[in-house]
């Protein structure tokens, strides 16, 4: 089972309750929740918030491909995943992404969750603009993300 969505942060918020309802299964012995939140600093700059932009259909297609890749590469048993990413302005401490996964065994959920977030960072067309006290700027991809593409 799989759910993915791009959430317009002006209309609704990402919640752990919705994810929990989706991934509950008696076939799964383990579940794990990852929340990505906006922190107050990056590259020695004070961050006041982040605006995310995305092409929703492309993002959802990417999420589905990542889910399918995870199943094939990780040989998961009874995989369930719930992935939502915010679009629009997210304040400090706000949730920008949630990844909730469930599988038959606990070791699988850690690997599954990590695979999804790392692949999203590398492959999914989501752009972020960091807001600082005096200005804003679009964030460039990191070399470490590009290099880690080879690890999977």
N, C-alpha and C positions, 0 to 999 in steps of 0.2 A: 504494500500500500504506500502511496505517495501523495503528498499535498505540497504545492508550492504556490506562492503568491508574492506580488509586489504590493506593499501596503502604502497607500497615500496617507502620509502622516498628518495631513491637514483634516482628513475625514475620520480616521480611526487609528488605533495604536496596536502594536504587536503585544500579545499577551501570552503568558505561559499557560494559562488555563485552557485556551483553545488548542494549543499544542498537546497538552496532557490528555484531553479528551480524544484527540485523533490517534495518538500512538498507543493507547491502552489496548492490550491484547493478552489473552490467557496463553497464547502460544509463545510469548516472549518472556524470558526470565530476567531481562535487564533493560533498563531505559536510561537515557542520559539527555540532559538539556544543556545546550550551549547558548549563552546570551552575549552578543557583542554589544558593548555600550560605548557611548561617547565619553572619552577621557579629557582631562583638562589641559593636556600638553602633547606636543608632537614636535620633534626636531628642535628642541629648545625654544619653542614658541608656546604662549599661553592660548589655548583653544577655548572659544566660548560656545561653539556649536558646530554642526556639520550639516550641509545640504547635500542630499544624495539625488542623483538624476539617473534615469535609466530608460531604455526602450523596453517596456514591460513584456511584450511578446518574446523578444530575444532573450531576456533574462529568464523567463519561465522555461524556454526551450533549453537554455544552458543548464538550469537546475535539473531538469529531467534527464539530460545527457549525463550529468555528473552522478545522479542517483543510479542510473543504469550501469555506468562505468564501475561504480563502487560495488554493486552486486556481482558483476562479472570478475573484477580483479580481486575482491576480498572474499569471495565464496561465502557470502552471508546466508544464514539460516533464518527464515521468517523476517526479512528486513521490513521495517516500517520507518518512514522518514517524513518529517514536517519541516519545511523550510520557508521562511518569510523574511523579506528584506524591506526596509523602510525606503520610501521615496519622499523627498521634501526635506524640510528642516527638522533636525533632531537636536534637542538641547543637551547640555551636559548631563550625563547619567542616563539619558534616554536610550532605549533599545533600538539598535540599528538593524540587527539580524538575530533571528532565533533558528536554531537547528535542534530539533528534538528527534531522537532516534530510539528504536527498540529492536532487539534481536533476541535470539535464543540464549546467548551466553554473554556475560559481562565483558569479556575481552573484545568481542566483536563490536560492541557499542562505542568503545573508545576509539577503535580504529575507524569505524564508520563515520563518526562525527568529525574526527580530525581530517579524514579524507575529504569530506564535503566542504568544510570551511577552507581548507588549503586550495582546493580546486576552484571554489568560488573566487577567492582572492586572485587567482592566476588567470581564469578563463571567462568570467562573467562580466559583461559590459555594464558595469555600474561605476559611475563617476562620482567623486566626492569633492566638495568645495569646503575647505576648512575656514571657519570664521574666527578672527582674532580680534583683539580690542580695537585695533586701528584699521584693519583691512581684511580682505578675504582672498584666498587663492585656491585654484584647482590643484589637487594632489596628483603627482606623477607616480607611475608604477615603480615599485622597488626592484632593484637588481636581485635581491634575495628571492623575491617571488618568481622572477623569470628563471633564475637558476634552479629553483626547487621543482620546476616543471619536469625536470629530468629524473627526479627521485621517484616518481610514481610510475 
